Amino acid sequence: MKKGVIVLLMILGILLLATGIYFTWFFTYNCSNLECFQANQVKCTKATVIRETESTTWEYTIKGESQGTCIIDTKILKVKEGQLDRKSLEGNSMECSLPIGSKVFPESDLKKCHGLLKEEIQQIIIKNAHAQIIANLGKIASELEQESIEEVI
């Protein structure tokens, strides 16, 4: 064989190898709808989608499989409406580990997630629960007092 043919075959081999590496480790499907994303989520194939709700714009990115779960990066891009404290969630993300084959939204079970977004959401939940307790403290106290009286009698 001539040197030119050998060089050409080597270049072709390198291009094929680079293409294989790209599609194996770096390629991510960009889904335009939830059906596309959920089809990839079931198989835990790398994909990304933006989900619009009335109050929030979410971005989901499937990172791949780890220890029998599907790792999905969940990020809030924009908070459209709601209380001002929710604006602090914008730009934050969390990583969620869902069972392979699952089609649920990652944020539906915060126990399976970790990261700054989860911590911020939990702080808002605690703050709201605290406000509810303070607002209903009189009612709660009278119910507890009534229960104590009924237990004694």
Secondary structure, 3 states (H helix, E strand, C coil): CCHHHHHHHHHHHHHHHHHHHHHHHHCCEECCCHHHHHHHHHHCCCEEEEEECCCEEEEEEEEEEECCEEEEEEEEEEECCCCHHHHHHCCCEEEEEEECCCCCCHHHCHHHEECHHHHHHHHHHHHHHHHHHHHCHHHHHHHHHHHHHHHHC
